[in-house]
Amino acid sequence: MTDGTLQQPNPDQRSVRALDWLNFFVANVQTGFGPFIASYLASHKWTQGEIGLALSVGTISAMVSQVPGGAAVDALRNKKAAAAWAIIAIIISAVLLAASPTVVAVMAAEVFHGFASCMLVPAMAALALALVGRQNLGDRLGRNARWASIGSAVAAGLMGLCGEYFSPRSVFWLTAALALPALVALAMIKYDQNAAYAKPAAKPGKAGAAAGSGEARETIFDLLRDRRMLTFAACVVLFHLSNAAMLNLAAGEVTAGMGDNVQLVIAACIIVPQAIVALMSPWVGRTAQAWGRRPVLILGFCALPLRALLFAAVGNPYFLVPVQMLDGLSAAVFGVMLPLIAADVAGGKGRYNLCIGLFGLSAGIGATLSTALAGFIADHLGNTVSFLALASAGAAAVLMVWLAMPETRDALEEENARDAKV
C-alpha cells in the first residue's frame, strides 16, 4: 500500500518498448476474434442463427466476466502473471476454433476468450500504471492505444490475406501464433510491484500533507457509492448506446444500396478510424493530463451525435468513410479516458482493475441495448429514425459529461500541469 510521498516509477526504456510491442501483438490476437469468426463459421455451413448464438455466448461471457476479471487482477500481486494466463487462454481459444469448428469447441472457445479478455485488458492497464505511475499514465495510455490501433490494422490485413489465399481456418492458427511474441514482450517488462498504485509525488513542502493522505483499500461497496464512478458508468452506457449499432446500421444500408464495391467501403470504414486512433491517442493522453478529463471527454463525446446525424443525412455511401473519421476521434478519447478515469477514481485504493471491470460491464450493457433498440427502430420506422435515436443517445452522453460528470484529475497532477505551463 502506498501513500502520497511515493515517488513516480522510472521505467527503463526496454520495458517501455516491450509494453508498446505487447499492445501491438495483443491487438493482433484480438483482431482474430472479430468479424473473421462469422466468416469462418459460415464457411463450415453454420446458419446465421447458429452464428448469432455463438457470438452471443461470447458477448454474454464477456459481460459476466468484466467484474470478476477486474477483481481477479486486483487480487493478483503479479500483473504480468495475470496477463500471461489471459494470453494463454486466448491461444487455447484460437486453437479450439481452428482445430474443430463444432458446436462444443466453438462455444468453449467463446467462453474462454470472453473471460480471458476481461482479465487481459485490466492487467495491461495495471502494467502501464505500475510502469509509469499515476502522473504519467495519460501519456502512456495514449501510447498504448496508438500501438494497439497499428496492431489491429496490420492484423486485419494479414488475416484477410490468409483467409483469402489459404483458408478461413488459417486465420485462427495465425491468431495463436501472434500470441507467442506477445508473451515474449510481456516477459521483457520489468516494473516495481509496489508502485502499482502510486500517486503523483508530492511537491517539496507538502510531504507532510501527502504523508497523511494514505488511502486504505476500499471495498466494492465503497466504490459503488463513489459519485465519480457512478456518473462515468452512466456516461459509458450512453456512449455505447449511441455508438455500438451505428456502423452496423450504416453497413446494412450500404449493402442494400451498392454493388461490387461494398466490401471495400466497409473495410475502409473500419481501417480509417484505426488510423485516426493511432494518430490522436497520444495527444488525447497528454491533453487529459494538461487540461483535465472533462474537456477531453466532451470533445470525444460530441463526435457521436454529429456522426449519427451525418449518417442519417448522407445518401452517397462513399461519404461514409470520411464520416467514420469521427468514430476515430470518439474511440481515441474513450480508449484512453476509461482506464485513466478508473485510475483517478480507484487506482490509489487497490480497486483499479475492478473499476475498469465495472466500466466494461457498463459498456457491454450499452452496446447490447444499442444493437437491439436500433434494429427494432430501423425495422419499424426506418434507418433515418434509428440514426436520429442514436444521435439522441449521443447528445444525452454529452450532456451527462457536461452537467453531471465531476473532474477526476488528481490535485497534485493538476498542480504539476500548471507548473509545466509556467
C-alpha positions as CSV (number, residue, x, y, z in Angstrom):
1,M,0.0,0.0,0.0
2,T,1.4,3.4,-0.9
3,D,0.9,7.0,0.2
4,G,1.3,10.3,-1.5
5,T,5.0,10.5,-0.8
6,L,5.8,7.6,-3.1
7,Q,8.0,8.7,-6.0
8,Q,6.9,8.0,-9.5
9,P,8.5,4.9,-11.2
10,N,11.4,5.5,-13.5
11,P,11.0,2.6,-16.0
12,D,13.8,1.5,-18.3
13,Q,13.4,2.1,-22.0
14,R,13.5,-1.6,-22.7
15,S,10.3,-2.1,-20.6
16,V,8.6,0.9,-22.2
17,R,9.3,-0.5,-25.7
18,A,8.2,-4.0,-24.6
19,L,4.9,-2.6,-23.4
20,D,4.5,-1.0,-26.9
21,W,5.0,-4.4,-28.6
22,L,2.7,-6.1,-26.1
23,N,-0.1,-3.8,-27.1
24,F,0.7,-4.3,-30.7
25,F,0.6,-8.1,-30.6
26,V,-2.4,-8.3,-28.2
27,A,-4.3,-6.2,-30.7
28,N,-3.1,-8.6,-33.4
29,V,-4.6,-11.5,-31.4
30,Q,-7.9,-9.8,-30.6
31,T,-8.5,-8.9,-34.2
32,G,-8.8,-12.6,-35.0
33,F,-11.9,-12.8,-32.8
34,G,-13.8,-10.1,-34.7
35,P,-15.7,-10.5,-38.0
36,F,-13.4,-13.4,-39.1
37,I,-15.4,-15.8,-36.8
38,A,-18.6,-15.2,-38.6
39,S,-17.0,-15.8,-42.0
40,Y,-15.2,-18.9,-40.8
41,L,-18.3,-20.5,-39.3
42,A,-20.3,-19.7,-42.4
43,S,-17.7,-21.5,-44.5
44,H,-18.4,-24.6,-42.4
45,K,-22.2,-24.4,-43.1
46,W,-23.3,-22.8,-39.9
47,T,-26.6,-20.9,-40.3
48,Q,-26.9,-17.3,-39.4
49,G,-28.9,-18.2,-36.4
50,E,-26.2,-20.6,-35.1
51,I,-23.5,-18.0,-35.8
52,G,-25.5,-15.4,-33.9
53,L,-25.9,-17.7,-30.9
54,A,-22.2,-18.4,-30.8
55,L,-21.3,-14.7,-30.9
56,S,-24.0,-14.0,-28.2
57,V,-22.3,-16.6,-26.0
58,G,-19.1,-14.7,-26.4
59,T,-20.7,-11.4,-25.7
60,I,-22.6,-12.7,-22.6
61,S,-19.5,-14.4,-21.2
62,A,-17.5,-11.2,-21.6
63,M,-20.2,-9.1,-19.8
64,V,-20.5,-11.6,-17.0
65,S,-16.7,-11.7,-16.6
66,Q,-16.0,-8.0,-16.6
67,V,-16.3,-7.5,-12.8
68,P,-14.8,-10.9,-11.7
69,G,-11.9,-10.4,-14.2
70,G,-11.1,-7.0,-12.8
71,A,-11.3,-8.2,-9.2
72,A,-9.1,-11.2,-10.0
73,V,-6.4,-8.9,-11.4
74,D,-6.6,-6.7,-8.3
75,A,-6.2,-9.8,-6.1
76,L,-3.1,-10.9,-8.0
77,R,0.0,-9.1,-7.0
78,N,1.9,-10.2,-10.1
79,K,0.1,-8.4,-13.0
80,K,2.4,-10.0,-15.6
81,A,1.2,-13.4,-14.5
82,A,-2.4,-12.3,-14.9
83,A,-1.7,-11.1,-18.4
84,A,0.2,-14.2,-19.3
85,W,-2.6,-16.6,-18.2
86,A,-5.1,-14.5,-20.2
87,I,-2.9,-14.7,-23.3
88,I,-2.5,-18.4,-22.9
89,A,-6.3,-18.8,-22.6
90,I,-6.8,-16.8,-25.8
91,I,-4.3,-19.1,-27.6
92,I,-6.3,-22.1,-26.4
93,S,-9.5,-20.4,-27.8
94,A,-7.9,-19.8,-31.2
95,V,-6.6,-23.4,-31.4
96,L,-10.1,-24.7,-30.5
97,L,-11.6,-22.7,-33.2
98,A,-9.0,-23.7,-35.8
99,A,-9.0,-27.4,-34.9
100,S,-12.7,-28.2,-34.5
101,P,-15.4,-25.8,-35.8
102,T,-18.0,-27.9,-33.9
103,V,-20.6,-26.5,-31.5
104,V,-18.9,-27.6,-28.3
105,A,-15.4,-26.4,-29.4
106,V,-16.7,-23.0,-30.7
107,M,-18.8,-22.4,-27.5
108,A,-15.9,-23.3,-25.3
109,A,-13.6,-21.0,-27.3
110,E,-16.1,-18.1,-27.0
111,V,-16.3,-18.6,-23.2
112,F,-12.5,-18.8,-22.7
113,H,-12.0,-15.8,-24.9
114,G,-14.6,-13.7,-23.1
115,F,-13.1,-14.3,-19.6
116,A,-9.5,-14.1,-20.8
117,S,-10.2,-10.7,-22.5
118,C,-11.7,-9.4,-19.3
119,M,-8.5,-10.2,-17.4
120,L,-6.2,-9.1,-20.1
121,V,-7.5,-5.5,-20.5
122,P,-7.2,-4.6,-16.8
123,A,-3.9,-6.5,-16.5
124,M,-2.4,-4.4,-19.3
125,A,-3.7,-1.2,-17.8
126,A,-2.3,-2.2,-14.4
127,L,1.1,-2.8,-16.0
128,A,1.0,0.6,-17.6
129,L,0.2,2.2,-14.2
130,A,2.9,0.2,-12.4
131,L,5.4,1.0,-15.1
132,V,5.0,4.8,-15.4
133,G,2.9,5.8,-12.3
134,R,-0.2,7.9,-12.0
135,Q,1.4,11.2,-13.1
136,N,2.4,9.9,-16.5
137,L,-0.5,7.5,-17.0
138,G,-2.4,9.6,-19.5
139,D,0.5,9.8,-21.9
140,R,1.2,6.1,-21.5
141,L,-2.4,5.1,-22.2
142,G,-2.3,7.2,-25.3
143,R,0.8,5.4,-26.5
144,N,-0.9,2.1,-25.7
145,A,-3.9,3.0,-27.8
146,R,-1.6,4.0,-30.7
147,W,0.2,0.7,-30.8
148,A,-3.0,-1.2,-30.4
149,S,-4.5,0.6,-33.4
150,I,-1.5,-0.1,-35.5
151,G,-1.6,-3.8,-34.4
152,S,-5.3,-4.1,-35.3
153,A,-4.8,-2.6,-38.8
154,V,-1.8,-4.8,-39.5
155,A,-3.5,-8.0,-38.2
156,A,-6.7,-7.2,-40.2
157,G,-4.5,-7.1,-43.4
158,L,-2.6,-10.3,-42.6
159,M,-5.6,-12.2,-41.6
160,G,-7.6,-11.1,-44.6
161,L,-4.7,-12.3,-46.9
162,C,-4.5,-15.6,-45.0
163,G,-8.3,-16.1,-45.3
164,E,-8.3,-15.2,-49.0
165,Y,-5.2,-17.2,-50.2
166,F,-5.1,-20.1,-47.7
167,S,-8.3,-20.8,-45.8
168,P,-10.6,-19.3,-43.2
169,R,-9.2,-21.7,-40.7
170,S,-5.7,-20.3,-41.2
171,V,-6.8,-17.0,-39.6
172,F,-7.0,-18.7,-36.2
173,W,-3.7,-20.5,-36.5
174,L,-2.2,-17.1,-37.2
175,T,-4.0,-15.7,-34.2
176,A,-2.5,-18.3,-32.0
177,A,0.9,-17.8,-33.5
178,L,0.8,-14.0,-33.0
179,A,0.1,-14.6,-29.3
180,L,3.6,-16.1,-28.8
181,P,5.5,-12.8,-29.4
182,A,3.0,-11.1,-27.1
183,L,4.3,-13.5,-24.3
184,V,7.9,-12.6,-25.2
185,A,7.2,-8.9,-25.0
186,L,5.4,-9.4,-21.7
187,A,8.4,-11.3,-20.3
188,M,10.7,-8.3,-21.1
189,I,8.7,-5.9,-19.0
190,K,10.3,-5.1,-15.6
191,Y,8.4,-3.0,-13.0
192,D,8.2,-2.3,-9.3
193,Q,5.2,-4.2,-8.0
194,N,5.0,-1.8,-5.0
195,A,4.4,1.1,-7.5
196,A,1.3,-0.3,-9.0
197,Y,-0.9,2.2,-7.3
198,A,1.4,5.1,-6.9
199,K,0.0,8.6,-6.7
200,P,1.8,11.6,-8.1
201,A,4.8,12.6,-5.9
202,A,4.2,15.4,-3.6
203,K,5.9,18.7,-4.1
204,P,8.5,19.9,-1.6
205,G,6.9,21.4,1.4
206,K,3.8,19.3,1.0
207,A,5.2,16.0,2.0
208,G,3.5,16.2,5.4
209,A,0.1,16.6,3.9
210,A,0.7,13.9,1.4
211,A,2.0,11.5,4.1
212,G,-1.2,11.9,6.0
213,S,-3.3,11.1,3.0
214,G,-2.6,7.3,2.7
215,E,-5.8,5.6,1.5
216,A,-7.0,2.2,2.7
217,R,-8.1,-0.4,0.3
218,E,-11.7,0.3,-0.3
219,T,-14.5,-2.3,-0.7
220,I,-16.6,-2.8,-3.7
221,F,-19.5,-1.1,-1.8
222,D,-17.3,2.0,-1.3
223,L,-16.5,2.0,-5.0
224,L,-20.2,1.7,-5.9
225,R,-21.0,4.7,-3.7
226,D,-18.5,6.9,-5.4
227,R,-20.3,9.6,-7.4
228,R,-17.5,9.8,-10.0
229,M,-17.6,6.1,-10.7
230,L,-21.4,6.0,-11.0
231,T,-21.6,9.1,-13.2
232,F,-18.9,7.9,-15.6
233,A,-20.5,4.5,-15.7
234,A,-23.7,6.1,-16.8
235,C,-21.8,8.1,-19.4
236,V,-20.2,4.8,-20.7
237,V,-23.7,3.2,-21.0
238,L,-24.9,6.2,-23.1
239,F,-21.8,6.3,-25.2
240,H,-22.1,2.7,-26.3
241,L,-25.9,3.0,-26.6
242,S,-25.2,5.6,-29.2
243,N,-22.1,4.1,-30.8
244,A,-22.3,0.3,-30.9
245,A,-25.0,-0.1,-33.6
246,M,-24.0,2.9,-35.7
247,L,-21.6,1.3,-38.1
248,N,-23.6,-1.9,-38.3
249,L,-26.7,0.1,-39.3
250,A,-24.7,2.1,-41.9
251,A,-23.1,-1.1,-43.3
252,G,-26.6,-2.7,-43.8
253,E,-27.8,0.4,-45.6
254,V,-24.7,0.4,-47.8
255,T,-25.0,-3.3,-48.6
256,A,-28.6,-2.7,-49.7
257,G,-27.7,0.2,-52.0
258,M,-24.4,-0.7,-53.5
259,G,-22.9,-3.3,-55.9
260,D,-19.5,-4.8,-56.1
261,N,-17.5,-2.3,-54.0
262,V,-19.4,-2.8,-50.8
263,Q,-16.7,-4.8,-49.1
264,L,-14.1,-2.2,-49.8
265,V,-16.2,0.5,-48.4
266,I,-17.0,-1.4,-45.2
267,A,-13.3,-2.3,-44.8
268,A,-12.4,1.4,-45.2
269,C,-14.9,2.3,-42.6
270,I,-13.1,0.0,-40.2
271,I,-9.5,1.0,-41.1
272,V,-9.9,4.8,-41.3
273,P,-10.9,5.1,-37.6
274,Q,-8.0,2.9,-36.6
275,A,-5.6,5.3,-38.3
276,I,-7.2,8.3,-36.5
277,V,-6.9,6.5,-33.2
278,A,-3.2,5.8,-33.8
279,L,-2.6,9.5,-34.7
280,M,-4.7,11.1,-31.9
281,S,-4.3,8.8,-28.9
282,P,-1.0,10.2,-27.6
283,W,-2.4,13.7,-27.9
284,V,-5.5,12.7,-26.0
285,G,-3.4,11.3,-23.2
286,R,-1.2,14.4,-22.9
287,T,-4.2,16.8,-23.2
288,A,-6.1,14.9,-20.5
289,Q,-3.1,15.5,-18.2
290,A,-2.8,19.2,-19.1
291,W,-6.5,20.2,-19.4
292,G,-8.2,17.7,-17.2
293,R,-10.6,14.8,-18.1
294,R,-13.9,16.6,-18.7
295,P,-12.9,18.9,-21.6
296,V,-11.4,15.9,-23.5
297,L,-14.4,13.7,-22.7
298,I,-16.8,16.4,-24.1
299,L,-14.7,16.7,-27.3
300,G,-14.8,13.0,-27.9
301,F,-18.4,12.5,-27.0
302,C,-19.6,15.4,-29.2
303,A,-18.4,13.4,-32.2
304,L,-21.1,10.8,-31.5
305,P,-24.3,12.7,-32.2
306,L,-22.6,14.6,-35.1
307,R,-21.7,11.2,-36.7
308,A,-25.2,9.8,-36.3
309,L,-26.7,12.9,-37.9
310,L,-24.4,12.7,-40.8
311,F,-25.2,9.0,-41.3
312,A,-28.9,9.9,-41.3
313,A,-28.4,12.8,-43.8
314,V,-25.7,11.4,-46.2
315,G,-27.1,9.4,-49.1
316,N,-23.9,8.7,-51.0
317,P,-22.3,5.6,-49.5
318,Y,-18.8,6.8,-50.4
319,F,-19.2,9.6,-47.9
320,L,-19.5,7.1,-45.1
321,V,-15.7,6.7,-45.0
322,P,-14.9,10.4,-44.1
323,V,-17.8,10.4,-41.7
324,Q,-16.1,7.4,-39.9
325,M,-13.2,9.7,-39.1
326,L,-15.4,10.9,-36.3
327,D,-15.5,7.4,-34.9
328,G,-11.7,7.5,-34.7
329,L,-11.9,10.7,-32.5
330,S,-14.5,9.1,-30.2
331,A,-12.6,5.8,-30.0
332,A,-9.3,7.6,-29.2
333,V,-10.9,9.6,-26.4
334,F,-12.8,6.7,-24.9
335,G,-10.0,4.2,-25.2
336,V,-7.6,6.5,-23.3
337,M,-10.1,8.0,-20.8
338,L,-11.7,4.9,-19.5
339,P,-8.6,3.4,-17.8
340,L,-7.4,6.9,-16.9
341,I,-10.6,7.8,-15.1
342,A,-10.5,4.4,-13.4
343,A,-7.1,5.2,-12.0
344,D,-8.4,8.6,-10.8
345,V,-11.3,7.0,-9.0
346,A,-9.9,3.8,-7.6
347,G,-6.2,3.5,-8.6
348,G,-4.9,4.6,-5.2
349,K,-7.2,2.3,-3.2
350,G,-6.4,-1.1,-4.6
351,R,-9.5,-1.3,-6.8
352,Y,-8.2,0.0,-10.2
353,N,-8.9,-3.2,-12.2
354,L,-12.3,-3.8,-10.5
355,C,-13.3,-0.2,-11.6
356,I,-12.2,-1.0,-15.1
357,G,-14.3,-4.1,-15.0
358,L,-17.4,-2.1,-13.8
359,F,-16.9,0.3,-16.7
360,G,-16.5,-2.6,-19.1
361,L,-19.8,-4.0,-17.8
362,S,-21.4,-0.7,-18.4
363,A,-20.1,-0.7,-22.0
364,G,-21.5,-4.1,-22.6
365,I,-24.9,-3.1,-21.3
366,G,-24.9,0.0,-23.5
367,A,-23.8,-2.0,-26.6
368,T,-26.4,-4.7,-26.1
369,L,-29.2,-2.2,-25.8
370,S,-27.9,-0.3,-28.8
371,T,-28.0,-3.1,-31.3
372,A,-31.4,-4.4,-30.0
373,L,-33.1,-0.9,-30.0
374,A,-31.5,0.3,-33.2
375,G,-32.6,-2.8,-35.1
376,F,-36.1,-2.6,-33.7
377,I,-36.5,1.0,-34.6
378,A,-35.0,0.5,-38.1
379,D,-37.4,-2.4,-38.8
380,H,-40.5,-0.4,-37.8
381,L,-39.6,3.2,-38.5
382,G,-36.7,3.2,-40.9
383,N,-32.9,3.7,-40.7
384,T,-33.2,7.5,-40.6
385,V,-35.3,7.4,-37.4
386,S,-32.9,4.9,-36.0
387,F,-29.9,7.1,-36.6
388,L,-31.7,10.0,-35.0
389,A,-32.4,7.9,-31.9
390,L,-28.7,7.0,-31.8
391,A,-27.9,10.7,-32.1
392,S,-30.2,11.5,-29.2
393,A,-28.4,8.9,-27.0
394,G,-25.1,10.6,-28.0
395,A,-26.4,14.0,-27.1
396,A,-27.5,12.7,-23.8
397,A,-24.0,11.4,-23.2
398,V,-22.5,14.8,-23.9
399,L,-25.0,16.5,-21.5
400,M,-24.2,13.9,-18.8
401,V,-20.5,14.7,-19.1
402,W,-21.1,18.4,-19.2
403,L,-23.7,18.8,-16.4
404,A,-23.0,15.9,-14.1
405,M,-19.5,14.5,-14.5
406,P,-17.0,15.8,-11.9
407,E,-13.4,16.5,-12.8
408,T,-11.4,13.5,-11.6
409,R,-7.9,14.7,-12.2
410,D,-5.7,14.4,-9.1
411,A,-4.9,17.8,-7.4
412,L,-1.2,17.1,-7.5
413,E,-1.4,16.2,-11.2
414,E,-3.3,19.4,-11.8
415,E,-0.7,21.5,-10.0
416,N,2.1,19.8,-11.9
417,A,0.3,20.6,-15.2
418,R,0.0,24.3,-14.1
419,D,3.7,24.4,-13.3
420,A,4.6,22.9,-16.7
421,K,2.9,25.9,-18.3
422,V,5.0,28.4,-16.4
